[in-house]
């Protein structure tokens, strides 16, 4: 671990971390223990603040939230890595643009020289003829150099494209939830920041999706089956969003879909299609052939301007879904 505690202090924190996990009703897995130790150690203010905010919103700690804390605050997948990725992306774009510009300018210069050679050849002066000869030689040498430059530029572009591909893999690690393939909350913050810079008054529709009774399924069939069903539902949700929106895993059994430049009424139509699509899913165990429970979702729909408090809007929409589930499942509600 990264602490410099004395042996006595470390033993004390170890006992406190185990006790804290018991209070959180979490098993003492390596990741859970690491987060708990960090929490009781009290030196990571950002982690402690995020946990306290989580409880203030009336939520329970689950494996998904703990893993997010571990990735962000212990492994250090923070703003520094984000900035590095953004800087490299910008650098690659600049290099590629400069390469293209350099090639275009070179071609233009060669054409201009060739055109002047033709004009000069139309005169009958020995001095001009000598100049023409020199220009022709210079042009030939320049063309050879240009060919070499073009090859170097081509290689540079191939290398930069390879680097961009590697960066895409890194972005997946940072911005995608590994179980569902949806974006995580870090990606949510990144997109909101980008959209706000582009247009702070941009309108966005929000759909909060909660999987009905997933915890009961997990209690009966185990976490492995529960995760498989969750991932299948997430895939169906994602298929209705495509590139037009941002599908996010916002919690253990909760998704958030952001749809830019869309009002809540139109988002409600999309939400209904998602609800019907999930309702039609059927699951059968590949090992035993046993039919697994039918999964349904409950959805809340709202919209907001980026200049508003986004978290407040989302929390309100989430509360609509919670109220909806108290009276039944497999339905949706649109904020008034």
N, C-alpha and C positions, 0 to 999 in steps of 0.2 A: 504493500500500500504506500501512498505518497505522504503519510503523516510522519512527524518527528516527535511523537509522544513518547514519554518514558514508558518503561515496561508496566509500571504500576497504573499509569493513566490508560495505556492500551488495554490492559485487563479489565479496567473499570468500564471503558467504552464498549468492549466486547460484550460484557454482561448487559449493559444498557441497550445495545443494539439487538440482542436476542429478545430482551424484554419488550422493546419497541415493536419488533415483528409480531410478537404475541398480541400486543394491543391493536396492531393493524390487521390481525387475523391472516397473516401471510406466512408461508413456509420459509424455513431458513435456507433458501437456495443461495448460490454464490452471488447472483445479481441482487436479490432482495437484501442479503446481508450487507453487501457493499453500499447500497443506498441507505440502509438503516444506520450503518456505522458513520457514514458521512453526515447523516441527519443529527445523530446524538453528539457527534464531535463538535457541531455548531460552527465550523469554520467556513462552510459553503453557504453564504447568505442567500445566493440565488436559488439553490436547491431547496433550502428550508422555506423560503418565501413562496416558491411554487407549490410545495406540499400544503402549506397553510392556506393558500388561495384555493387549492383543490377542495380542502375540507370546508372552507367558508362557503363554497358553492353547493354544499350538501352532497358531495360525491364521496364514494368509497374508493380506497386504493385498490387497484387491480394490477395484474401482471403487465398489461399493456402500458399503463401509466408509469409503473416502476421501470420498465425497460426504456421508456422515453427519457426518464430522469437519468438513468445510467448512461445512455448514449450521449446525452447533452452535457451533463454536469460532471461525469466521472471520466468517460473516454475523451471528453473535450471536443465533441463535434459542435463547436460554437461558431461565433461570428468570424473568427480568424480564418477558418477553413472556407467559409462562405466568401469572404473578401478575396482570398487567394484564387478561388475558382472564377470569380467574376473578373478579376484582373487578368488572369490567363486567357479567359474567353475574349476579353477586349483586345489583348495583345495579338491573339491569333487572327482575329478579324482585321486588325490594322495591318498585320504582315501580309495577309492575303490581298487586301485592297492595294497596298503599296506594290506588291508584286505585279498585280494586274496593270496598275498605272505605269510602272516601269516598262513593261512589255509594250504597252500601247505607245508610249512616248518614243521608244526605240524604233518601233515600226514606222512611226511618223517621221522621225529623223532620217531614216534610211530612204524613205520615199522622196523626201525633200532633196536629199543629196542626188539621188538618181535623176530627179527632174532637172536639177541644175546641170548635171552632166550632159543631158540631152540638149539643153539650151546652149551650153558652152561649145558643144561639138558642131553647132551650126555656124561658127566663125572660123576663119582661115588664118589665124595668127600662130606663129611658132610658140610664142610665150604662153598663149592660152592653151595651145595643144599640150605643152609641158604641164601646165596647171591641171588640165584635164587628166593627164596621165597620173599625176600625183593624187588627185581626188579619187580616181578609180582605184588606185592602190589602197588609199585610206578607207574607201568604202568597202573594199573587199576584206580588209583587216577588221573593220568594224563589224561587218556581218559575221565573221568568224567568232569574234568576241560575243556578239549578240546570241549566237547559237549556243555558245557555252553558258551564257547567262540564262538563257531560256531553259536549258537542262538543269541548271542549279535551282532556278525558280520552281521548276516542276517537282524536283526532289523536295524542296522546302515545303511546297504545298502538300505533297504526299505525307510528309512528316507532321505537318500541322493538322492534317485531317486525322491522322492516326492519334495524335494527342487529343483532339476533340472527342474522338471515340472513347478514349480512356477516361476523359473527364465526364462523359455521359454516364459511364459506369460508376464513377465516384459520386455523381449527383444522385444516382439511384440509391446508393448506400445512405446518403445523407437525407434525401427528401422523400423517399418512398418507404411505406410500411412493408416489412418483409413478408408478413403473412398474407396480406390482401392485395398488395401491389398498388394500393391507393396512396395518395399523397399523405404525409404526416402533418402535424401542426407546425413544424418548422417551415415546411413548404407553404403552408397557409399564410404565415406571417410574411414570408418572402414575396408572395404574389400580391398580398394586400399593399405592401410597401411599394411595389412596382406600379400597381394600378393607381395608387394615390399620387405618385409622381407624374404619371401620364395625365390624369384627370381627377383631382380631389373631389369633384362633385359627381363622379361616375356612379350610376345606379347598378346595384347588384341584387339579384334574387338569391335567397338562401333556403335550402331544403334540409331540415334536420331529419335524419332517418334513424330509427331505433329498431333493432331486431327484437321481436316479441319473444319473451320467455326463453332467451338463450341460456340464462343461468340454470333454469330447470333442466334443459337438455344436457348441459354440462354435468350437473349433479347426477343425472340418470345414466348417461352414456360415457362420461369421461371427457377430459379436456381435448384429447386428440380428435374425437368425433366432432366435438363442439367447434374446434378450430377449422375443420374441413368444411362444415356447414357454413360457418361465418365467411370463409374465403369464397365459397360458391355464391353466396348471397352478394358479397362485395363485387364479384365479377359481373353478376347480372345488373347491379346498380350502375357499375362503370359503363356497361354496354349501352345504356340509355343516355349517357352524358357525352361520350366521345370527346372530341377536341373543343367542343363549344363551352365547356365548363370545367370546374375544378372539383373532382371528387376526393374527399379527405376522410381518413379514419380519425375521428375526433375522440374516440374512447373505445373501451373494450367491445361494446356491442352497438356503438353509435357511429354514424357517418354524417358528414356535412358536405352538401353539394352547393357550390357557389356558381351562379350563372350570370356573367356580366351582361349589362345592357338589356336586362329582362325584368318585367314587372311580375308581381306575385301571382296574378291571374294566369299568365302564360306558364309560369313555373308550376302552378297547381296542375295544369294539364300534363306536364312532364312527370310530376310526382305520381299522378294516378296511373300513368303507363308503367312506371317503375313498380308501384304496388301490385298491379296486376301481373307483371312479369315475374316477380318474386313468388307470388301466390301460386303460379303455375309450375314452379320448380318441384321436382320429385327426387327423392334421394334414396338410394339402395346401397347397402354395404357391399363392397366388392368381395369381401372375404366370406361373409356368412350368407349373403343374399337377403338379409333382413331389411325390411322397409323402415327407413328412418323417419322421424317426425316431419310433417310438413312445416315449413318455415314461413312466417309472415312478418310484415314490418308495419310500423306506425310512423307517420310522417307529419311534420309541421312545416308550413310555408310562410315566408315573410320576405320583405325586401327592404333595402336601406341605401343610403348614400354613404360613400366612403368618408365623407366629412363627419358622419355620425359616429357614436361609440359602437363599433362593430360587435364587441364582446357582449355588450348589454342587449343588443338585438338578438344575437345568437342564444344567449341565456334565456331570454323571454320566449323565443321560439321553442327552445328545449323544454321549457315549463309547459307549453301547450301540448307537447307530445306526452309528457308525463301525466298530465290531466286526462288526456285522451286514453291512455292505457289503463287508467283506473276504471274506466267504463267499458273496456273491451279492447280487442286487438284488431290488426289488419284494416286500418282506416287512416284518414288524413284530415288535417284541419288547416285552414288558411287564416292567418292573423287578420283581425278586423282593422 
